Amino acid sequence: MSRPRPVSPPPRVGLISLGCAKALVDSERLATRLAAEGYRFAASLGQADVVLITTCGFLDSAREESLAAIEEAASTGRPVVVTGCLGSEAELIRSRCPEVAAVTGPEAVDEVLAAVHRLAPKPHDPLLDLVPPQGLRFTPKHYAYLKIAEGCDRRCSFCIIPKLRGRQRSRSAASVLAEAERLVQAGVRELLVIAQDTAAYGSDLRYAESRLRGRPLRAHIVDLARALGELGVWVRLHYLYPYPLLDRLVELMAEGVVLPYLDVPLQHASPRILRAMRRPAQSARMLDRIRRWRAICPELAIRSTFIVGFPGESEEDFQLLLDWLCEAQLDRVGCFVYEDVAGAAANRLSGHVPEEVKEERRARLMELQARISREKLKARIGREEEVLVDRVEDGAAYARSYAESPEIDGFIRIRPAARLQPGLRLRVRITAATTHDLDAEPLSAAPDPAS
């Protein structure tokens, strides 16, 4: 009979709750989440693995009480996490007690938990824990979506996301990177970074710094992309509104820090329709930017989405869009016909386009893009590329290169598929092309930088 495996004792949290009843409720919620994860609570600060302090900052006396509690906790040598109202004054706290490990404002439950997980990680016990460290995911093991913000501050006339999900709320860079690290440790080989407006990440936080194991990390998409690129896995950025900072991201792509794949939802090319959509209306300047991006990073793959049949769209407006696509030569394009959305400002616009005209325009656009796609994929025949295998079935492996994102783009079919398995990175030679997909033969498996 085998001996039972010893179970590591769970980490202990020292909890100090100061301030009003609202702060007490916040502390209760944190304690509930930590207890559900298996953490225990220390009877004294000296017995704690990490100290969590909910502070008050309303009166000067309360502020001093909170600062004194922080200093006392730090004097034990235990890592200290500060949250609550005084946490919004991180500079004050760090000036009095620079050794504090993490500071968050009120109602920052996820950030607090991420800090506790980082400072006093609970060992995963497969015999006792019902949920793995990386959480439950519905994607294959080798790739995962990494959401860095919720909500949106833009007011596009066809969209009601700000009404449904509120204004933009970015996560701290430390919490994002900590989640990314857990995913990579669990076997993820591709991180797909998403938000409603990914390029605006951190603007609501004024690009504030947070700390991960003592390292300062700014909540800015360029800084975050560079930090994620250090994890040794593919990093793919989605839903990038065309802000000027995209030039800096393309430079990171040229350096090999993140995949040279740019997903920019442009929606249209007619200046008149773009103004009605409340989108940037300088389509000619957008062409100049695309040329500049390709000059910086010649292998860049660009994906975008467009809406046809928007209220007031004339045949001339639509032809402008087709002409623009001919010149832009985008790698991947999605097209949607306009639909009224309850509560959207565009519903009240005049000149709604008949449904049959919308569908006819969508078909014409996709026919044009199919011709562009065939030529661009044909140009890849004979090239050697690194790919990531998604699945193996019927004697073939189906994979993607940097130029294909899962579910929305095409695939690369590899034959023979002997010894290939999902999650494997390898080099292939492209042998044939269709309108949307490629065929390839395997060359050699790539070393796994995340293992």
For each residue, the residues with C-beta under 8 A, 3 or more apart:
1:
2:
3:
4:
5: 127
6:
7: 125 127 128
8: 123 125
9:
10: 38 39 40 122
11: 39 40 49 50 120 121 122
12: 39 40 41 42 47 48 49 120
13: 34 39 40 41 42 48 49 50 51 52 116 120
14: 41 42 44 45 47 48 50 51 52 73 78
15: 27 30 31 41 51 52 54
16: 51 52 53 54 69 73
17: 23 24 27 53 54
18: 23 53 54 55 56 62 65 66 69 84
19: 22 23 24 54 55 56 58 62 66 84 85
20: 23 24 56 58
21: 24 25
22: 19 25 26
23: 17 18 19 20 26 27 54 55 56 84 85 106
24: 17 19 20 21 27 28 54
25: 21 22 28 29
26: 22 23 29 30 54 83 84 106 107 109
27: 15 17 23 24 30 31 54
28: 24 25 31 32
29: 25 26 32 33 109
30: 15 26 27 33 34 52 54 83 109 112 113
31: 15 27 28 34 35 41
32: 28 29 35 36
33: 29 30 36 37 109 113
34: 13 30 31 37 39 41 113 116
35: 31 32 38 39 40 41
36: 32 33
37: 33 34 113 122
38: 10 35 122 128 129
39: 10 11 12 13 34 35 116 120 122
40: 10 11 12 13 35
41: 12 13 14 15 31 34 35
42: 12 13 14 45 46 47 48 49
43: 47
44: 14 47 48
45: 14 42 48 51 72 73 76 78
46: 42 76 78
47: 12 14 42 43 44
48: 12 13 14 42 44 45 51 76 78
49: 11 12 13 42 78 119 120
50: 11 13 14 78 79 80 81 101 116 119 120
51: 13 14 15 16 45 48 73 76 78 79 80 81
52: 13 14 15 16 30 80 81 83 112 116
53: 16 17 18 66 69 70 73 80 81 82 83 84
54: 15 16 17 18 19 23 24 26 27 30 83 84
55: 18 19 23 66 69 70 82 83 84 85 86 87
56: 18 19 20 23 59 62 63 65 66 84 85 86
57: 62 63 66 84 85 86 87 88 89
58: 19 20 62 85
59: 56 62 63
60: 63 64
61: 64 65
62: 18 19 56 57 58 59 65 66
63: 56 57 59 60 66 67 86
64: 60 61 67 68
65: 18 56 61 62 68 69
66: 18 19 53 55 56 57 62 63 69 70 84 86
67: 63 64 70 71 86 92 93 96 97
68: 64 65 71 72
69: 16 18 53 55 65 66 72 73
70: 53 55 66 67 73 74 80 82 93 96 97 100
71: 67 68 74 75 96 97
72: 45 68 69 75 76
73: 14 16 45 51 53 69 70 76 78 80
74: 70 71 77 78 80 97 99 100
75: 71 72
76: 45 46 48 51 72 73
77: 74
78: 14 45 46 48 49 50 51 73 74
79: 50 51 101 102 119 120
80: 50 51 52 53 70 73 74 97 99 100 101 102
81: 50 51 52 53 100 101 102 103 104 112 115 116 119
82: 53 55 70 86 87 93 100 102 103 104
83: 26 30 52 53 54 55 87 103 104 105 106 108 111 112
84: 18 19 23 26 53 54 55 56 57 66 87 105 106
85: 19 23 55 56 57 58 88 105 106
86: 55 56 57 63 66 67 82 89 92 93
87: 55 57 82 83 84 90 93 103 104 105 106 108
88: 57 85 105 106
89: 57 86 92 93
90: 87 93 94 103 208
91: 94 95
92: 67 86 89 95 96
93: 67 70 82 86 87 89 90 96 97 100 103
94: 90 91 97 98 100 103
95: 91 92 98
96: 67 70 71 92 93
97: 67 70 71 74 80 93 94 100
98: 94 95
99: 74 80
100: 70 74 80 81 82 93 94 97 103
101: 50 79 80 81 115 119 211 214
102: 79 80 81 82 111 112 115 118 119 174 210 211
103: 81 82 83 87 90 93 94 100
104: 81 82 83 87 108 111 112 115 172
105: 83 84 85 87 88 108
106: 23 26 83 84 85 87 88
107: 26
108: 83 87 104 105 111 112 172
109: 26 29 30 33 112 113
110: 113 114 171 175
111: 83 102 104 108 114 115 171 172 174 175 210
112: 30 52 81 83 102 104 108 109 115 116
113: 30 33 34 37 109 110 116 117
114: 110 111 117 118 172 174 175 178 179
115: 81 101 102 104 111 112 118 119 174 175
116: 13 34 39 50 52 81 112 113 119 120
117: 113 114 120 121 122 178
118: 102 114 115 121 174 178 212 213
119: 49 50 79 81 101 102 115 116
120: 11 12 13 39 49 50 79 116 117
121: 11 117 118
122: 10 11 37 38 39 117
123: 8
124: 129 132 133
125: 7 8 128 129
126: 129
127: 5 7
128: 7 38 125
129: 38 124 125 126 132
130:
131: 135 136
132: 124 129 135 136 186
133: 124 182 185 186
134: 137 144 182 183 185 186 188
135: 131 132
136: 131 132
137: 134 144
138:
139: 143 144 145 406
140: 143 390 391 422 423
141: 186 187 188 422 423
142: 187 188 189 190 388 390 422 423
143: 139 140 188 189 190 191 192 388 406
144: 134 137 139 183 188 190 191 192
145: 139 192 194
146: 176 179 180 183 191 192 193 194 228
147: 150 171 194 195
148: 170 171 176 193 194 195 198 201 224
149: 168 169 170 171 195 196 197 198 200 201 204
150: 147 165 166 168 169 195 196
151: 161 162 165 166 167 168 169 196
152: 159 161 162 165 167 168 196 197
153: 162 167 168 197 200 203 204
154: 159 162 197 241 278
155: 162 278 345
156: 159 267 277 278 279
157: 276 277 278 344 345 346 349
158: 277 307 310 338 341 344 345 346
159: 152 154 156 162 341 344
160: 163 164 341 342 343 344
161: 151 152 164 165 196
162: 151 152 153 154 155 159 165 166 167
163: 160 343
164: 160 161
165: 150 151 152 161 162 196
166: 150 151 162 169
167: 151 152 153 162 204
168: 149 150 151 152 153 195 196 197 200 203 204
169: 149 150 151 166 204
170: 148 149 195 201 202 203 204 205 219
171: 110 111 147 148 149 175 176 219
172: 104 108 111 114 175 176 205 208 210 217 219
173: 176 177 202 209 210 212 217 218 219 220 223 224 227
174: 102 111 114 115 118 177 178 210 211 212 217
175: 110 111 114 115 171 172 178 179 210
176: 146 148 171 172 173 179 180 224
177: 173 174 180 181 212 217 224 227 228
178: 114 117 118 174 175 181 182 212
179: 114 146 175 176 182 183
180: 146 176 177 183 184 191 228 231
181: 177 178 184 185 231
182: 133 134 178 179 185 186
183: 134 144 146 179 180 186 188 191
184: 180 181 187 188 191 231 232 233 450
185: 133 134 181 182
186: 132 133 134 141 182 183
187: 141 142 184 423
188: 134 141 142 143 144 183 184 191 233 450
189: 142 143 233 234 388 423 425 448 450
190: 142 143 144 233 234 235 236 388
191: 143 144 146 180 183 184 188 228 231 233 234 235 236
192: 143 144 145 146 236 238 405 406
193: 146 148 198 224 225 228 235 236 237 238
194: 145 146 147 148 198 238 239
195: 147 148 149 150 168 170 198 200 201 239
196: 149 150 151 152 161 165 168 239
197: 149 152 153 154 168 200 201 239 241
198: 148 149 193 194 195 201 221 237 238 239 240 241
199: 221 240 241 242 243 245 246 249
200: 149 153 168 195 197 203 204 221 241 243
201: 148 149 170 195 197 198 219 220 221 224
202: 170 173 205 206 207 208 218 219 220 221 224
203: 153 168 170 200 206 207
204: 149 153 167 168 169 170 200
205: 170 172 202 208 219
206: 202 203
207: 202 203 218 219 220
208: 90 172 202 205 218 219
209: 173 216 217 218 219
210: 102 111 172 173 174 175 216 217 219
211: 101 102 174 214 215 216 217
212: 118 173 174 177 178 215 217
213: 118
214: 101 211
215: 211 212
216: 209 210 211
217: 172 173 174 177 209 210 211 212 223 224 227
218: 173 202 207 208 209 223
219: 170 171 172 173 201 202 205 207 208 209 210 223 224
220: 173 201 202 207 223 224
221: 198 199 200 201 202 224 225 237 245 249
222: 225 226 245 248 249 252
223: 173 217 218 219 220 226 227
224: 148 173 176 177 193 201 202 217 219 220 221 227 228
225: 193 221 222 228 229 235 237 249 252 257 258
226: 222 223 229 230 252 257
227: 173 177 217 223 224 230
228: 146 177 180 191 193 224 225 231 235 258
229: 225 226 235 252 257 258
230: 226 227
231: 180 181 184 191 228 235 450
232: 184 449 450
233: 184 188 189 190 191 449 450
234: 189 190 191 259 388 402
235: 190 191 193 225 228 229 231 257 258 259
236: 190 191 192 193 258 259 261 402 405
237: 193 198 221 225 240 249 258 259 261 262 263
238: 192 193 194 198 263 405
239: 194 195 196 197 198 263 265
240: 198 199 237 243 246 249 262 263 264
241: 154 197 198 199 200 264 265
242: 199 246 264 266 280 286 289
243: 199 200 240 246
244: 247
245: 199 221 222 248 249
246: 199 240 242 243 249 250 262 264 289 293
247: 244 250 251 289 292 293 296
248: 222 245 251 252
249: 199 221 222 225 237 240 245 246 252 253 258 262
250: 246 247 253 254 260 262 293 296 297 300
251: 247 248 254 255 296 297
252: 222 225 226 229 248 249 255 257 258
253: 249 250 256 257 258 259 260 261 262 297 300
254: 250 251 260 296 297
255: 251 252
256: 253
257: 225 226 229 235 252 253
258: 225 228 229 235 236 237 249 252 253
259: 234 235 236 237 253 402
260: 250 253 254 297 299 300 301 402
261: 236 237 253 300 301 303 402 403 405
262: 237 240 246 249 250 253 293 300 301 302 303
263: 237 238 239 240 303 304 405
264: 240 241 242 246 302 303 304
265: 239 241 304 305
266: 242 269 279 286 304 305 306
267: 156 274 277 279 305 306 307
268: 273 274 277 279 283 306 307 310 317 321
269: 266 274 283 286 306 320 321 323 324 325
270: 273 274 283 313 316 317 318 320 321
271: 274 275 281 282 283
272: 275 276 281 312 317
273: 268 270 276 277 310 312 313 317
274: 267 268 269 270 271 277 279 280 281 283
275: 271 272 278 279 281
276: 157 272 273 310 311 312 346 349
277: 156 157 158 267 268 273 274 307 310 346
278: 154 155 156 157 275 345
279: 156 266 267 268 274 275
280: 242 274 286
281: 271 272 274 275
282: 271 285 286
283: 268 269 270 271 274 286 287 320 324
284: 287 288
285: 282 288 289
286: 242 266 269 280 282 283 289 290 328
287: 283 284 290 291 324 327 328
288: 284 285 291 292
289: 242 246 247 285 286 292 293
290: 286 287 293 294 302 328
291: 287 288 294 295
292: 247 288 289 295 296
293: 246 247 250 262 289 290 296 297 300 302
294: 290 291 297 298 300
295: 291 292 298
296: 247 250 251 254 292 293 300
297: 250 251 253 254 260 293 294 300
298: 294 295
299: 260 402
300: 250 253 260 261 262 293 294 296 297
301: 260 261 262 331 332 402 403
302: 262 264 290 293 328 330 331 332
303: 261 262 263 264 330 331 332 333 334 405 408 409
304: 263 264 265 266 330 332 333 334
305: 265 266 267 333 334 335 336
306: 266 267 268 269 321 333 334 335 336 365
307: 158 267 268 277 310 335 336 337 338
308: 313 318 321 335 336 337 338 358 361 362 365
309: 313 337 338 353 355 357 358 361 362
310: 158 268 273 276 277 307 313 338 346 353
311: 276 338 346 349 350 351 352 353
312: 272 273 276 317 349 350 351
313: 270 273 308 309 310 317 318 338 351 353 361
314: 317 318
315: 318 319
316: 270 319 320
317: 268 270 272 273 312 313 314 320 321
318: 270 308 313 314 315 321 322 361 364
319: 315 316 322 323
320: 269 270 283 316 317 323 324
321: 268 269 270 306 308 317 318 324 325 365
322: 318 319 325 326 364 365 368
323: 269 319 320 326 327
324: 269 283 287 320 321 327 328
325: 269 321 322 328 329 330 333 365 368 369 372
326: 322 323 329 368 372
327: 287 323 324
328: 286 287 290 302 324 325
329: 325 326 372 376
330: 302 303 304 325 333 369 372
331: 301 302 303 373 376 403
332: 301 302 303 304 373 403 408 409
333: 303 304 305 306 325 330 365 366 369 372 373
334: 303 304 305 306 408
335: 305 306 307 308 362 365 366 369
336: 305 306 307 308 339 362
337: 307 308 309 355 358 359 361 362
338: 158 307 308 309 310 311 313 346 353 358
339: 336
340: 344 346 347
341: 158 159 160 344 346 347
342: 160 347
343: 160 163 347
344: 157 158 159 160 340 341 347
345: 155 157 158 278 348 349
346: 157 158 276 277 310 311 338 340 341 349
347: 340 341 342 343 344
348: 345
349: 157 276 311 312 345 346 352
350: 311 312
351: 311 312 313
352: 311 349
353: 309 310 311 313 338 357 358
354: 357 358
355: 309 337 358 359
356: 359 360
357: 309 353 354 360 361
358: 308 309 337 338 353 354 355 361 362
359: 337 355 356 362 363
360: 356 357 363 364
361: 308 309 313 318 337 357 358 364 365
362: 308 309 335 336 337 358 359 365 366
363: 359 360 366 367
364: 318 322 360 361 367 368
365: 306 308 321 322 325 333 335 361 362 368 369
366: 333 335 362 363 369 370
367: 363 364 370 371
368: 322 325 326 364 365 371 372
369: 325 330 333 335 365 366 372 373
370: 366 367 373 374 435 436
371: 367 368 374 375
372: 325 326 329 330 333 368 369 375 376
373: 331 332 333 369 370 376 377 435 436
374: 370 371 377 378 433 434 435
375: 371 372 378 379
376: 329 331 372 373 379 380
377: 373 374 380 410 433 434 435 436 437 438
378: 374 375 381 433
379: 375 376
380: 376 377 383 385 430 433 438
381: 378 430 431 432 433
382: 429 430
383: 380 429 430
384: 427 428 429 430 443
385: 380 401 402 412 427 428 430 440
386: 401 402 425 426 427 428 446
387: 399 400 401 412 414 425 426 427 428 440
388: 142 143 189 190 234 399 400 401 423 424 425
389: 392 397 398 399 414 420 421 422 423 424 425 426
390: 140 142 398 399 400 406 411 422
391: 140 397 398 422
392: 389 396 397 398 417 420 421 422
393: 396 398
394:
395: 415 416 417
396: 392 393 413 414 415 417
397: 389 391 392 413 414 415 417 420 442
398: 389 390 391 392 393 411 412 413 414
399: 387 388 389 390 411 412 413 414 426 428 440
400: 387 388 390 403 404 405 406 409 411 412
401: 385 386 387 388 404 412
402: 234 236 259 260 261 299 301 385 386
403: 261 301 331 332 400 409
404: 400 401 409 410 411 412
405: 192 236 238 261 263 303 400 408 409
406: 139 143 192 390 400 409
407:
408: 303 332 334 405
409: 303 332 400 403 404 405 406 436
410: 377 404 436 437 438
411: 390 398 399 400 404 437 438
412: 385 387 398 399 400 401 404 428 430 437 438 439 440
413: 396 397 398 399 437 438 439 440
414: 387 389 396 397 398 399 417 420 428 439 440 441 442
415: 395 396 397 439 441
416: 395 441 442
417: 392 395 396 397 414 420 442
418:
419:
420: 389 392 397 414 417 424 426 442
421: 389 392 424
422: 140 141 142 389 390 391 392
423: 140 141 142 187 189 388 389
424: 388 389 420 421 445
425: 189 386 387 388 389 445 446 448
426: 386 387 389 399 420 442 443 444 445 446
427: 384 385 386 387 442 443 444 445 446
428: 384 385 386 387 399 412 414 440 441 442 443
429: 382 383 384 440 441 443
430: 380 381 382 383 384 385 412 433 438 439 440
431: 381 439 440 441
432: 381 438 439
433: 374 377 378 380 381 430 437 438 439
434: 374 377 437 438
435: 370 373 374 377
436: 370 373 377 409 410
437: 377 410 411 412 413 433 434
438: 377 380 410 411 412 413 430 432 433 434
439: 412 413 414 415 430 431 432 433
440: 385 387 399 412 413 414 428 429 430 431
441: 414 415 416 428 429 431
442: 397 414 416 417 420 426 427 428
443: 384 426 427 428 429
444: 426 427
445: 424 425 426 427
446: 386 425 426 427
447:
448: 189 425 451
449: 232 233
450: 184 188 189 231 232 233
451: 448
